[in-house]
C-alpha cells in the first residue's frame, strides 16, 4: 500500500489537527490543550496500537466535559486568522473544542462528528470537526456551515486543509472551561509557576521593582531572596506584576503592596530593610510579622486556585472530614471540579496522566498514593504559602518526600 493510500485513524487525525491549530512554534504562553483520556490507551481499536509518538503529541490527557459531552481535544489559545471568521473574542483567547473521526472498517462517520462538534458550542467559543479529507462531502460541509462548525480535512501526509471556517461565539463558562483558561493564563501551573515557598519572596519583588535601584541588587542586599527569576515569576503568578509594553509593570494589586509598605514603614526602602529581620526564619509568617502576614493572606487569596481550595476544604470539614489527606482532597475535588483537580494537582506528562486516570477519566486511587505524580508548585510551594498566610495547618512537601496519605490539607480556621 502506498503512503498516500494509508488510512488515517482517529488518533492520527487528532494529532495532525492539534499540530495545525495549536502549533508549539506559535505558542506565546496563552495556550493550553488537552486530549481526552481515551487516546491515552495502548490500542485504539483491536489490533491497532496508538504509536508512542502520537500519544506524546496528544498529551497531556484529561476528561473534560464541554457542552453535552467530552471533546476529543479541547484547548484555549489564539488561532491563526484563516481558522476563524472573527480573530478573537474580547480580551481572552477562545476556548476551542475539536471532534475527530478516522477511518474504520465501517467508514468515517462524518455526520456524527459534526453533530458532536455542534453540541460543544453550548460552552465553547468555536468548534471544529476533523476527518480524512477524502471522507468529507459537500453535504457534510453544508451541514457544518449551517451549524457554525469548522471543518478540517486531513491528508495522509499530515497536511490539514481548512474547508469551513466557524464564527467565534460567546458562551457561558463552566468550571471545566474555567480550569483550562486558568492553565492557559498567566497564573496556571501547567509548566512552571511557584519556584519559592515563602510569600515574603513575592511581596518583596514589587517593592524592589518600585524602589530606586536595580531590582535584583535590592532583593539581594536586603536578603529578601537570591533567586530573583523565581521571585519575578511567582510575583507574576500571584498577579503582583505583569509584562507590558515597557517591560515589567506593577498591577493594581502590586501597587497596593507598595501602598501598604509606604503606609507602614514610610518608604519601600524602609520596608525592604524590615525584610532583613525575617531572613531564614522558619516561623509561620503570619505569626512572625502579623501585618505583613495578613497582606500575604490577601494576595494569596487573590490567586484563583486558593478560593476553590478553601471552599472545598470547608465543605469537607462540614461533612465530618476536618483533616483530609491529599488523596482525600483530590478525590473530593475530582468529584465536584474534575478538570481543575487534575490540572492543579497532577503532573501533565503522558506517563503520569495515564497512571492516574483511566480511559474514562476516573481516578486510580492507588496511583494517588505515590507522591511522584503530583505537581510540585501546588503540593509544595502553594501549600507552603497557604500555611505561612495562616490558611492551612501544615506546610507543603516536595513530591519525592511526599506521603500523600499522611499529607494533611486542613483549614487553620474553619467556620
LONUGU-513270 format. One line per 4 residues: their letters; for each residue z, y, x of C-alpha. Coordinates in steps of 0.5 Angstrom, whole numbers, plus 2048, in hexadecimal, padded with zeros to 3 digits. Example, Ala and Ser with C-alpha at 12.3 -4.5 7.8 and 13.67 -1.06 7.14 Angstrom:
// LONUGU-513270
as> 810,7F7,819  80E,7FE,81B;
***
This chain:
// LONUGU-513270
xxxx> 800,800,800  7FE,807,803  803,80C,804  800,811,7FE;
xxxx> 801,80B,7F9  808,809,7FB  80C,80A,7F4  812,80F,7F4;
xxxx> 819,80D,7F2  81D,812,7EE  822,813,7F5  81C,815,7F9;
xxxx> 819,81A,7F3  820,81D,7F3  821,81D,7FB  81A,821,7FB;
xxxx> 81C,825,7F6  822,827,7F9  81F,829,7FF  81A,82D,7FC;
xxxx> 81F,831,7F7  825,832,7FC  822,831,803  827,832,808;
xxxx> 823,836,80C  823,83B,806  82B,83A,805  82E,841,806;
xxxx> 835,83F,805  835,840,7FD  832,839,7FC  836,832,7FA;
xxxx> 832,82C,7F7  835,825,7F5  831,81F,7F3  834,81A,7ED;
xxxx> 838,815,7F0  833,80F,7ED  82F,811,7F3  834,80F,7F8;
xxxx> 834,808,7F7  830,803,7FB  82B,801,7F6  827,805,7F1;
xxxx> 824,7FF,7EE  825,7F8,7EF  821,7F6,7F6  820,7FE,7F7;
xxxx> 825,801,7FC  826,808,7FD  825,80A,804  82B,80D,808;
xxxx> 826,813,80A  825,814,802  82D,814,801  82E,818,807;
xxxx> 829,81D,804  82C,81D,7FD  834,81D,7FF  839,820,7FD;
xxxx> 83A,81C,7F7  83D,81E,7F0  83D,81C,7E9  83C,823,7E6;
xxxx> 83C,824,7DE  837,82A,7DC  835,82A,7D5  835,824,7D2;
xxxx> 834,81F,7D8  834,81E,7DF  82E,821,7E3  82B,81D,7E9;
xxxx> 82C,824,7ED  830,82A,7EC  831,830,7F0  832,837,7F1;
xxxx> 82D,83C,7F5  828,841,7F6  821,83E,7F5  81A,840,7F7;
xxxx> 816,845,7F3  811,840,7F1  816,83B,7EE  819,840,7E9;
xxxx> 816,844,7E4  81C,849,7E5  81E,84A,7EC  825,84A,7EB;
xxxx> 82B,84B,7E5  830,850,7E6  834,850,7ED  834,849,7ED;
xxxx> 82F,843,7EF  82D,83F,7EA  830,838,7E8  82A,833,7E8;
xxxx> 82A,82C,7E5  825,827,7E7  823,821,7E4  81E,81C,7E7;
xxxx> 81A,816,7E6  817,811,7EA  812,80B,7EA  815,805,7E7;
xxxx> 811,7FE,7E4  811,802,7DD  80E,808,7E0  811,80F,7E0;
xxxx> 815,812,7DA  813,819,7DA  815,81B,7D3  81C,818,7D4;
xxxx> 81D,81C,7DB  81A,823,7D7  81F,822,7D1  825,821,7D6;
xxxx> 823,827,7DA  823,82B,7D4  82A,828,7D2  82C,82B,7D8;
xxxx> 82A,832,7D6  830,833,7D2  834,834,7D8  82F,835,7DE;
xxxx> 82B,83B,7DF  825,837,7E1  823,830,7E0  81D,82C,7E3;
xxxx> 81A,825,7E2  817,822,7E9  813,81C,7E9  80D,819,7ED;
xxxx> 807,81E,7EC  802,818,7E9  807,817,7E3  807,81E,7E1;
xxxx> 803,81F,7DB  800,825,7D8  804,823,7D2  80A,823,7D6;
xxxx> 809,82A,7D9  808,82D,7D2  80F,82A,7CF  812,82C,7D5;
xxxx> 810,833,7D5  812,834,7CD  819,831,7CF  819,836,7D5;
xxxx> 81A,830,7DA  817,831,7E1  812,82B,7E3  812,829,7EB;
xxxx> 80C,824,7ED  80E,820,7F3  809,81C,7F7  80A,816,7FB;
xxxx> 809,81A,801  80F,81E,7FF  80B,825,7FD  80E,828,7F7;
xxxx> 80A,82C,7F2  80D,831,7ED  809,82F,7E7  80D,833,7E2;
xxxx> 812,839,7E3  818,83A,7DF  81B,840,7DD  822,842,7DF;
xxxx> 827,842,7D9  82E,844,7D9  833,83F,7D6  83B,83D,7D6;
xxxx> 83E,83B,7DC  842,834,7DB  848,832,7E0  843,82E,7E3;
xxxx> 83E,833,7E4  843,838,7E7  845,833,7EC  83E,833,7EF;
xxxx> 83E,83A,7EF  845,83A,7F3  842,836,7F8  83B,83A,7F9;
xxxx> 83F,840,7F9  843,844,7FF  849,840,7FD  847,839,7FD;
xxxx> 84A,833,801  843,82F,802  842,831,809  848,835,80D;
xxxx> 84D,83A,80A  854,83A,80C  855,838,813  85C,83B,814;
xxxx> 862,839,80F  866,840,80F  865,845,80A  867,84B,80F;
xxxx> 861,849,814  85C,84B,80E  861,851,80C  860,854,813;
xxxx> 859,854,813  857,859,80E  85D,85D,812  85A,85D,819;
xxxx> 853,85E,816  855,864,813  859,867,819  856,86B,81E;
xxxx> 854,866,824  851,85F,825  853,85A,81F  853,854,824;
xxxx> 857,858,829  85C,85B,824  85D,854,821  85F,851,828;
xxxx> 863,857,82A  868,856,824  868,84F,825  865,84E,81E;
xxxx> 860,849,81F  85C,847,825  857,843,821  853,849,81F;
xxxx> 84D,846,81C  851,841,818  855,847,815  84F,84B,813;
xxxx> 84C,845,810  853,844,80C  853,84B,80A  84C,84B,807;
xxxx> 84E,844,803  854,848,800  850,84E,7FE  853,853,803;
xxxx> 84D,854,807  845,854,806  83F,855,80A  83B,85B,807;
xxxx> 835,85F,80A  83A,862,80F  83D,85B,811  844,859,80F;
xxxx> 847,85D,80A  84D,85D,806  84D,85B,7FF  852,85E,7FA;
xxxx> 857,859,7FB  856,85A,802  857,862,801  85E,860,7FD;
xxxx> 860,85C,803  85F,863,807  863,867,802  869,862,802;
xxxx> 869,863,809  869,86A,80A  86E,86B,804  873,866,807;
xxxx> 872,868,80E  86F,86F,80F  869,86C,812  864,866,813;
xxxx> 866,866,81B  86E,866,819  86C,860,814  869,85C,81A;
xxxx> 86F,85E,81E  873,85A,819  86F,854,819  871,853,820;
xxxx> 878,851,81D  875,84B,81A  872,848,820  872,841,820;
xxxx> 878,841,81A  877,83A,816  87C,83D,811  879,83E,80A;
xxxx> 875,845,80A  878,847,803  87F,846,806  87D,849,80D;
xxxx> 87A,84F,80A  87B,84F,802  877,855,801  871,853,805;
xxxx> 872,84C,802  871,84F,7FB  86B,852,7FE  868,84C,800;
xxxx> 86A,849,7FA  866,84E,7F6  860,84D,7FB  860,845,7FB;
xxxx> 861,845,7F3  85A,849,7F3  857,843,7F6  853,83F,7F1;
xxxx> 856,839,7F2  85D,83B,7F2  85E,83D,7EB  85A,836,7E9;
xxxx> 85F,832,7ED  865,836,7EB  863,835,7E3  862,82D,7E4;
xxxx> 869,82C,7E8  86C,830,7E3  869,82B,7DE  86B,825,7E2;
xxxx> 872,828,7E2  873,829,7DB  870,822,7DA  876,81F,7DE;
xxxx> 873,81F,7E5  876,824,7E8  875,822,7EF  86E,81F,7EF;
xxxx> 86B,81C,7F5  864,81E,7F8  861,818,7F5  864,819,7EE;
xxxx> 862,820,7EE  85B,81E,7F0  85B,819,7EA  85D,81E,7E5;
xxxx> 858,824,7E8  853,81F,7E7  854,81D,7E0  854,825,7DE;
xxxx> 850,828,7E3  84C,822,7E7  847,826,7EB  84C,82B,7ED;
xxxx> 850,826,7EF  84B,822,7F3  848,829,7F6  84F,82C,7F8;
xxxx> 852,825,7FB  84D,820,7FD  849,821,803  842,822,802;
xxxx> 83F,81D,807  83B,817,804  840,811,806  846,815,803;
xxxx> 843,816,7FD  840,80F,7FC  847,80C,7FE  84B,811,7F9;
xxxx> 846,811,7F3  843,80B,7EF  83C,80C,7ED  83E,80E,7E6;
xxxx> 842,814,7E9  849,811,7E9  84E,811,7EE  850,80B,7F2;
xxxx> 858,80C,7F3  858,807,7F9  854,80C,7FD  858,812,7FB;
xxxx> 85E,80F,7FF  85A,810,805  85C,817,808  855,817,80B;
xxxx> 851,818,805  854,81F,804  851,826,805  856,829,80B;
xxxx> 855,830,808  858,82E,802  85E,829,803  860,82C,80A;
xxxx> 85E,834,80A  85E,836,803  864,832,801  868,835,807;
xxxx> 866,83C,805  869,83A,7FE  86F,838,801  870,83E,805;
xxxx> 86E,842,7FF  874,83F,7FB  870,83B,7F6  870,834,7F9;
xxxx> 876,830,7FB  873,82D,801  86E,82E,807  868,82B,808;
xxxx> 866,826,80D  85F,824,811  85B,81F,80E  85D,81A,814;
xxxx> 864,81B,813  864,81B,80B  867,816,807  864,817,800;
xxxx> 869,813,7FC  86F,817,7FF  86C,81E,800  86F,822,7FA;
xxxx> 86C,827,7F6  871,82B,7F2  873,832,7F0  879,835,7F3;
xxx> 87A,839,7ED  877,835,7E7  878,839,7E0;
***
